Amino acid sequence: MNQYKEAKTTILFEEVFPMATDTATPTRTEKSTAIHTLLDEAATAINDFHARVLAAVMEAQAWKIHRDVDGYSGLRDWLCAKFDFHTRVAADIAAIARLSRKFQTLAAAATTGAARIDQVAYAVRQLDRTPAMRLFARTPFRAPVVSPFDPKVSCATPEHLIAEYCAHAPFKDLQRHLDELAAHLAEETELLETLGEQSLQWIELTEQGNGMWSLSGELADETGRLLDKYLKTACLPPRQEEQDSEGVLPAKANRDAEALHQLLAGYGTSPEATTRHGHTATLDLAVDIETLQGKDTDRVPTLEGKPVSVAQARRLACEASIIPSVFNYQTGEAIELGRAARLPNVALRRKLELEQPQGCAWYGCNRPIAWTEAHHITHWADGGETTADNLILLCRFHHGRIHTQGWTVEKTGPGKAIITHHDHDTGTAAKQGATECGCEDWRSDQDIDAENQDSDWDVFPTGLYRSEWPQTMKPDLDARAEAVSRERAHAAIKKAKARCRERFATPTTKQQA
């Protein structure tokens, strides 16, 4: 059957568009003229055929032939299955036929060949989206409107004007015209749609049990646009110069997640933030001063009522989004309740940012200055003062890293610090600075990054060392690392192929390229 259709189509095409028999080599101008003529004739013939098909389908629909004779409930499926029409063409023809009673002027423009079926199909679909659009399309103008394409043509209704766009305008102009109509008619409908969007939106935040949370949901248009704009503002898309040696750009999704954290943390510490029982969107840390100082008390700090380690408590006590309740265990007296004594005020924060405009103090870190946290070189729980001499700005990731064992920080000047790692427990040296340790096994942050380059150091945008992978999260981290490795391998293969093509290409091939 397909062979019969192909043969029939070939014969019909040759009848409509006979090929030139002149075998002489034509000039470019002659070839261009011939091709343009053929394509013009072909387009006219195709549009004429589509118009005839549409008229036949509309008649078939009126007689219910597709349903009662051939057993198809839908016109599109009938055209595709029974007559082997292209799916898109069948869908456009079916849409016009289905809506022909509502939009008779547009249907007439398609069946007479005055307008292409794809243009008319798009128009009727857009007009049928809302009751307001359907009614407006058929409501006569107070005075006929002159067609913008032919001053001799007057349009009695918006549908007549849209038919003119279908017949004479490019698709983008038709699309813009219909969008403008929809915008003018939005008002009540748009407000109701907004209410509907707000009723449909949802977010589900689920704790996974491995220290991570999963976030899923759907947002209303306005909410989604606000979040999208915030993420793009807070974290610009990676630039080409940021790609690594394999040509891979930093993962934007990871940076967007950090931007969301900064949004939540910044909101929680804002004076304008919504409060509940006097609290904003912040987390509560409860610990006694001796435990926080690292003394062996057998007592455990709690964050939002759940136990955390002392090291974690010392790090969290430095964050603006955490409200530490530090008390004297013996007397029960609150030593620190709030943030005034441990966080820099606005003036001090401004001073630190002016001293350290490049952002995080970690070598090579590109996190913006707005995402940094003020780290006490000597922890405030150990008597460290909240002064510029005792503070350095670090991003949240590297701030957390230097709270692990072996890291020391020595401030060498305004906005400058030496960050070093020691293979042994530094003890009090971590509080006093790297130079007072006196050992020979220390390495700088740059040294440690260089040592870890061959151990998946650059797999994650944060620069997580493989030695830092927690056992509970190792399967997830391994899976992510394998995915990144595959991406890099594919990129390397593409580059190698391109180099081979360049190397072995003939001079003629190079000129054509």
Secondary structure, DSSP 4 states (H G I P E B T S, - for coil): -HHHHHHHHHHHHHHHSPPP---SPPPHHHHHHHHHHHHHHHHHHHHHHHHHHHHHHHHHHHHTIIIIIT--SSHHHHHHHHH---HHHHHHHHHHHHTTTT-HHHHHHHHTTSS-HHHHHHHHHHHTSSHHHHHHHHSPPSSPEEPSS-TT-EESSHHHHHHHHHHHS-HHHHHHHHHHHHHHHHHHHHHHHHHHHHHH-EEEEEE-SSS-EEEEEE--HHHHHHHHHHHHHHSPPPPGGG--TTSPPP-HHHHHHHHHHHHHHHHHT-TTS--BTTB-S-EEEEEEHHHHTT---S---EETTEE--HHHHHHHTT-TTEEEEEE-TTT--EEEESSTTTS--HHHHHHHHHH-TT--SSTT----GGGEEEEESS-GGGT--SSGGGEEEEEHHHHHHTTSTTEEEEEEETTEEEEEE-SS--TTHHHH-GGGT--S--EEHHHHHHHTTTTTTTTSTT---GGG--GGGHHHHHHHHHHHHHHHHHHHHHHHHHHHHHHH--HHHHHH-
